[in-house]
Amino acid sequence: MKAIVHRDHGGPDVLRLVERDLPEPGPGEVRVRVAVSAVNPTDVQGRSGNHGPRQFPEVIPHLDGAGVIDAVGEGVDRSRIGERVWLYLAAAGRPTGTAAEFTTVPADQAVPLPEQAGFEVGAALGVPALTAHRALTVAEDGPRRLRPGSMEGKVVLAAGGAGAVGHAVIQLARWAGATVISTVSGPDKARLATAAGAHHVVNYREGDPAAEIRTFAPDGVDLVAEVALGANLALDLAVLRPRGTISTYANDGGKPVELNVPQNMVLNTRLQFLVLYTAGPQARAAAVADVAAAVRDGALPVGEAHGLPLIRFPLDRTADAHRAMERGTVGKVLVDVAW
Ligand SMILES: NC(=O)c1ccc[n+]([C@@H]2O[C@H](COP(=O)([O-])OP(=O)(O)OC[C@H]3O[C@@H](n4cnc5c(N)ncnc54)[C@H](OP(=O)(O)O)[C@@H]3O)[C@@H](O)[C@H]2O)c1
């Protein structure tokens, strides 16, 4: 099979197209013929060496993807052969990600993809959707699970709603019945966040964003899903309601976080940090189940018309896909492997 591999950490040039033997699924695993592989910031960070020393002599990158199960290992129901699936965390703790014609994963990391959802939808789910689910389900007063109506009456602020995770935050919160406000840095991103389903969009670089957000949420925001905590903490606290939650999945821009302890005490703020890798099996299983339900409802579409432009590369140009992500390309970077 054709596969992209890297043996060293470094820039996109370390990625090479090679021929490798077809992998055999081990006990409890499935083998998937990959249609679309997705690039996430974490894949680029892993390739660069930002995740620490090399664990394996050779790595096929990419956590997320979608395709069709073509073989199963011992203990897995053979009726799954032929099933369309989306994959998450494929390369987490393993050297075999989705940037290859075939990959193997534990059977529960291959989730049924309904016929009406394209492989590009499936490949775009994984990291962004599961992270968004976690961000939306950590408030003191719930909900712990997402389903239509579970966030009815809640106001969610999606920071940077034109980003891949921000997009999933908007879509999942909207599906769950929340009122969704998104911050963006300009008119193009405003258009994307609106297309994703945000009820209100606020340019965080202009005017008085806190006052503008307050006009949409006079009693304050229930939950902020935050991508840049250092840059936005003051804004978040200016719009958060008492006992509200700030769930932080990144600190883009790297601005140090200055915590005003008395202000947070008075607000009874819940400040929740999260990273998908260590969210724990319960949170992960809940996220997978709820995201799968949202996909069945057609609530997580992708593409420019739905607020997430797709930037696609063939497998042999995976290095260019990584370069596109490093340049900060707006939208979802995908690698077409087959079909
Ligand atoms: N914790 C986890 O498990 C987890 C999971 C997935 C991703 N992440 C991390 O989350 C970050 C985003 O990932 P992604 O895939 O969504 O990337 P992305 O598609 O590049 O989106 C990043 C978004 O953040 C916005 N942004 C940056 N600074 C901002 C600010 N000060 N205020 C508001 N928005 C701001 C950007 O918009 P503007 O440029 O217009 O501001 C952009 O839309 C990355 O650092 C990634 O590593 C963490």
The ligand as an SDF file (V2000), in Angstrom:
LIG
                    3D

 48 52  0  0  0  0  0  0  0  0999 V2000
   -7.2210   20.7100   23.6520 N   0  0  0  0  0  0  0  0  0  0  0  0
   -7.4320   19.8880   22.6290 C   0  0  0  0  0  0  0  0  0  0  0  0
   -7.7030   18.6950   22.7810 O   0  0  0  0  0  0  0  0  0  0  0  0
   -7.3700   20.4610   21.2640 C   0  0  0  0  0  0  0  0  0  0  0  0
   -8.0520   19.8470   20.2180 C   0  0  0  0  0  0  0  0  0  0  0  0
   -8.0390   20.4310   18.9620 C   0  0  0  0  0  0  0  0  0  0  0  0
   -7.3120   21.5930   18.7540 C   0  0  0  0  0  0  0  0  0  0  0  0
   -6.6110   22.1350   19.7690 N   0  0  0  0  0  0  0  0  0  0  0  0
   -5.8710   23.3770   19.5670 C   0  0  0  0  0  0  0  0  0  0  0  0
   -6.8440   24.3640   19.3170 O   0  0  0  0  0  0  0  0  0  0  0  0
   -6.3080   25.3640   18.4710 C   0  0  0  0  0  0  0  0  0  0  0  0
   -7.2370   25.5940   17.2900 C   0  0  0  0  0  0  0  0  0  0  0  0
   -7.3390   24.4060   16.5200 O   0  0  0  0  0  0  0  0  0  0  0  0
   -8.1830   24.4210   15.1840 P   0  0  0  0  0  0  0  0  0  0  0  0
   -7.9900   23.1210   14.5140 O   0  0  0  0  0  0  0  0  0  0  0  0
   -9.5570   24.8940   15.4620 O   0  0  0  0  0  0  0  0  0  0  0  0
   -7.3710   25.5580   14.3920 O   0  0  0  0  0  0  0  0  0  0  0  0
   -7.8490   26.5970   13.2830 P   0  0  0  0  0  0  0  0  0  0  0  0
   -8.8130   25.9640   12.3640 O   0  0  0  0  0  0  0  0  0  0  0  0
   -6.5970   27.1660   12.7190 O   0  0  0  0  0  0  0  0  0  0  0  0
   -8.6150   27.7210   14.0840 O   0  0  0  0  0  0  0  0  0  0  0  0
   -8.0100   28.5630   15.0010 C   0  0  0  0  0  0  0  0  0  0  0  0
   -8.9630   29.7340   15.2010 C   0  0  0  0  0  0  0  0  0  0  0  0
   -8.5930   30.4410   16.3670 O   0  0  0  0  0  0  0  0  0  0  0  0
   -8.9370   31.7970   16.1260 C   0  0  0  0  0  0  0  0  0  0  0  0
   -8.2320   32.6890   17.0460 N   0  0  0  0  0  0  0  0  0  0  0  0
   -6.9010   32.8530   17.2090 C   0  0  0  0  0  0  0  0  0  0  0  0
   -6.6740   33.8030   18.1360 N   0  0  0  0  0  0  0  0  0  0  0  0
   -7.8860   34.2490   18.5540 C   0  0  0  0  0  0  0  0  0  0  0  0
   -8.3210   35.1970   19.5030 C   0  0  0  0  0  0  0  0  0  0  0  0
   -7.4580   35.9350   20.1930 N   0  0  0  0  0  0  0  0  0  0  0  0
   -9.6430   35.3400   19.6980 N   0  0  0  0  0  0  0  0  0  0  0  0
  -10.5380   34.6280   19.0120 C   0  0  0  0  0  0  0  0  0  0  0  0
  -10.1940   33.6920   18.0800 N   0  0  0  0  0  0  0  0  0  0  0  0
   -8.8820   33.5290   17.8670 C   0  0  0  0  0  0  0  0  0  0  0  0
   -8.5410   32.0170   14.6810 C   0  0  0  0  0  0  0  0  0  0  0  0
   -9.2640   33.0810   14.1200 O   0  0  0  0  0  0  0  0  0  0  0  0
   -8.5890   34.4980   13.8380 P   0  0  0  0  0  0  0  0  0  0  0  0
   -7.2440   34.2560   13.2130 O   0  0  0  0  0  0  0  0  0  0  0  0
   -9.5380   35.1550   12.9360 O   0  0  0  0  0  0  0  0  0  0  0  0
   -8.5090   35.1410   15.1530 O   0  0  0  0  0  0  0  0  0  0  0  0
   -8.9630   30.7110   14.0340 C   0  0  0  0  0  0  0  0  0  0  0  0
  -10.2690   30.8060   13.4990 O   0  0  0  0  0  0  0  0  0  0  0  0
   -4.9040   24.8810   18.0770 C   0  0  0  0  0  0  0  0  0  0  0  0
   -3.9770   25.4780   18.9230 O   0  0  0  0  0  0  0  0  0  0  0  0
   -4.9590   23.4030   18.3540 C   0  0  0  0  0  0  0  0  0  0  0  0
   -3.6990   22.8500   18.6110 O   0  0  0  0  0  0  0  0  0  0  0  0
   -6.6350   21.6100   21.0180 C   0  0  0  0  0  0  0  0  0  0  0  0
  1  2  1  0
  2  3  2  0
  2  4  1  0
  4  5  1  0
  4 48  2  0
  5  6  2  0
  6  7  1  0
  7  8  2  0
  8  9  1  0
  8 48  1  0
  9 10  1  0
  9 46  1  0
 10 11  1  0
 11 12  1  0
 11 44  1  0
 12 13  1  0
 13 14  1  0
 14 15  2  0
 14 16  1  0
 14 17  1  0
 17 18  1  0
 18 19  2  0
 18 20  1  0
 18 21  1  0
 21 22  1  0
 22 23  1  0
 23 24  1  0
 23 42  1  0
 24 25  1  0
 25 26  1  0
 25 36  1  0
 26 27  1  0
 26 35  1  0
 27 28  2  0
 28 29  1  0
 29 30  1  0
 29 35  2  0
 30 31  1  0
 30 32  2  0
 32 33  1  0
 33 34  2  0
 34 35  1  0
 36 37  1  0
 36 42  1  0
 37 38  1  0
 38 39  2  0
 38 40  1  0
 38 41  1  0
 42 43  1  0
 44 45  1  0
 44 46  1  0
 46 47  1  0
M  CHG  2   8   1  16  -1
M  END
$$$$
